[in-house]
Amino acid sequence: MSDEKSLFIQFLNDLGLADQEAALHHFERYLDLLMEMNKRLNLFSRSTQEGELWTKHFLDSLLPLKCLDFSGKKVLDFGSGGGLPGIPVKLAVPACRMTLLDATRKKTVALEEMVAALELEGCDAVCGRLEELRWSPGSFDLVLCRAVRMEERYLRPLHAMLKPGGKVLFYKAKELEDIAPLDPKLLIGMDFAYGHRAIHCLEREQLKH
């Protein structure tokens, strides 16, 4: 077993998941799907080693679970790409409702294939741009932004689609220029051998425009 996978398993232990063995099995299947689909689609850097998926992508995706309860929540993964962080969060917390949003049709098709292969219930892939889609007011409790820089055009739709008390979570290493003017709150920061990772939060009311 690689050091990266061992670190990920320890992280799952710390989270105290109800069925860690089943979750790990699904993560192994997800890793295989990602590696296979990345041969035809640029879902993540092809220079990434297989072992690094366990830490730089899977563990990284689950960081918010250290400080927030996702169970029963409606969650949007904005700019999902290869399903990161949405699919790892769904695998760890099956009781959440996950929507995977990406503007590239080929990636959305890949997401649909992976969701079907993993037999994920309550997980949908949507193709489109956040600011162009018609979202029902209060559609989501949480929005995850891992590979998206905040832009002014996103403020109004994000505010509208979040429920009262809803949050937008940003996965960051060090660069905060895009969200700094909105005064985000640091939820959690952790240092790993591969670098610093942090989750910053914007409350719905901070998105008024």
C-alpha positions in Angstrom: 0.0 0.0 0.0 1.3 3.5 -0.9 2.1 6.1 1.7 -0.5 8.3 0.1 -3.2 5.7 0.4 -2.3 5.0 4.0 -2.6 8.7 4.7 -6.0 8.8 3.1 -7.2 5.8 5.1 -6.0 7.5 8.3 -8.0 10.6 7.3 -11.1 8.5 6.8 -10.5 7.0 10.3 -10.4 10.4 11.8 -13.7 11.3 10.1 -15.4 8.4 11.7 -17.5 7.3 8.7 -20.3 4.9 9.4 -19.1 2.4 6.8 -15.4 3.1 6.1 -14.8 -0.2 4.4 -17.5 0.4 1.8 -16.4 4.0 1.3 -12.8 2.9 0.6 -14.0 0.3 -1.9 -15.9 3.0 -3.8 -12.9 5.3 -3.7 -10.7 2.5 -5.2 -13.3 2.1 -8.0 -13.5 5.9 -8.5 -9.7 6.1 -8.8 -9.7 3.4 -11.5 -12.4 5.3 -13.4 -10.5 8.6 -13.2 -7.3 7.0 -14.5 -9.1 5.4 -17.4 -11.1 8.4 -18.4 -8.1 10.7 -18.1 -6.6 8.9 -21.0 -9.2 10.5 -23.3 -10.1 13.6 -21.3 -8.1 16.1 -19.4 -9.8 15.6 -16.0 -6.6 16.2 -14.1 -2.9 16.8 -14.9 -1.4 13.8 -16.7 1.8 14.4 -14.7 -0.1 13.4 -11.6 0.9 10.0 -10.3 -1.8 7.5 -9.4 -0.8 7.6 -5.7 -1.2 11.4 -5.6 -4.9 11.1 -6.3 -5.4 9.7 -2.8 -4.0 12.8 -1.2 -3.9 15.8 -3.5 -7.4 15.1 -4.8 -9.4 12.7 -2.6 -8.2 13.8 0.8 -8.2 17.4 -0.3 -11.8 17.1 -1.4 -12.9 15.8 2.0 -11.4 18.6 4.1 -14.7 20.4 4.7 -16.0 17.3 6.4 -13.7 18.0 9.3 -15.8 21.0 10.3 -19.2 20.8 8.6 -22.0 18.2 8.5 -23.0 17.4 5.0 -25.6 14.8 5.8 -29.0 15.7 4.4 -27.6 18.8 2.7 -28.1 19.8 -1.0 -24.7 20.5 -2.4 -23.5 22.0 -5.7 -20.0 21.2 -7.0 -19.3 24.2 -9.2 -16.8 23.5 -11.9 -16.7 19.8 -11.1 -14.4 18.6 -13.9 -13.6 15.0 -13.0 -16.1 15.1 -10.1 -13.7 16.7 -7.6 -14.6 17.5 -4.9 -18.2 16.5 -5.4 -17.9 12.7 -5.9 -15.5 12.2 -3.0 -17.9 14.1 -0.7 -20.8 12.0 -2.0 -18.9 8.8 -1.4 -18.0 9.8 2.1 -21.5 11.2 2.9 -24.1 9.2 0.9 -26.9 11.0 2.7 -26.1 14.3 0.9 -27.7 15.3 -2.4 -25.0 16.2 -4.9 -25.2 18.2 -8.2 -22.0 18.2 -10.3 -21.9 21.2 -12.6 -19.5 21.7 -15.5 -19.6 23.8 -18.6 -17.9 21.3 -20.8 -20.2 18.7 -22.4 -17.5 16.0 -22.7 -16.7 16.3 -19.0 -20.4 16.1 -18.1 -20.8 12.9 -20.1 -17.8 11.5 -18.2 -19.3 12.5 -14.9 -22.6 10.8 -15.8 -20.7 7.6 -16.7 -18.8 7.6 -13.4 -21.9 8.3 -11.4 -23.6 5.4 -13.1 -20.6 3.1 -12.6 -20.4 4.0 -8.9 -24.2 3.5 -8.6 -24.5 6.9 -6.8 -28.1 7.7 -5.9 -28.9 11.4 -5.4 -26.1 12.6 -7.6 -26.6 14.3 -10.9 -24.4 15.9 -13.5 -25.5 19.1 -15.2 -23.9 20.8 -18.2 -23.9 24.6 -18.3 -22.6 27.9 -16.9 -23.7 28.8 -13.4 -24.8 32.3 -14.4 -26.8 31.1 -17.4 -28.8 28.3 -15.9 -32.2 28.8 -14.3 -31.8 27.7 -10.7 -34.8 27.7 -8.3 -34.3 30.1 -5.4 -32.8 28.3 -2.4 -31.8 25.2 -4.3 -28.6 24.5 -2.3 -27.3 24.5 1.3 -23.7 24.4 0.2 -21.7 25.3 -3.0 -18.2 23.8 -3.4 -15.6 25.8 -5.4 -12.3 23.9 -5.8 -11.2 24.8 -9.3 -13.1 28.1 -9.9 -12.0 31.7 -9.2 -14.7 33.9 -7.9 -15.9 36.5 -10.4 -18.5 39.3 -10.0 -20.9 37.6 -12.4 -21.2 34.7 -10.0 -22.4 36.7 -7.0 -26.0 37.2 -7.9 -26.7 33.6 -9.0 -24.9 32.2 -6.0 -26.9 34.4 -3.6 -30.1 33.4 -5.3 -29.5 29.6 -5.3 -28.4 29.3 -1.7 -30.9 28.7 1.1 -30.9 31.2 4.0 -27.8 30.3 6.1 -26.2 28.7 3.0 -22.5 28.8 2.4 -20.0 28.8 -0.5 -16.8 26.9 0.3 -13.5 27.7 -1.4 -10.6 25.2 -1.6 -7.4 27.2 -1.4 -3.7 26.8 -1.0 -2.4 30.3 -0.7 -3.9 32.5 -3.3 -6.9 34.4 -2.0 -7.1 37.5 -4.3 -10.4 36.5 -5.9 -12.3 36.2 -2.6 -10.3 38.5 -0.3 -12.5 41.6 -1.0 -15.5 39.6 0.3 -13.9 38.9 3.7 -14.1 35.1 3.8 -13.9 33.1 7.0 -11.2 30.5 7.4 -12.9 27.2 8.4 -9.9 24.9 8.4 -6.3 24.9 7.4 -4.0 21.9 7.4 -0.3 21.3 6.4 0.6 18.1 4.5 3.8 16.9 3.0 2.5 18.0 -0.4 1.6 21.5 0.8 -0.9 23.7 2.7 -4.6 23.3 2.2 -7.4 25.5 3.5 -11.2 25.8 3.3 -12.6 29.4 3.3 -16.2 30.2 3.6 -18.6 32.9 2.3 -22.0 33.1 3.9 -25.0 33.8 1.7 -25.4 37.3 3.0 -21.9 38.2 1.9 -22.8 37.6 -1.7 -25.4 40.4 -1.9 -24.7 42.5 -5.0 
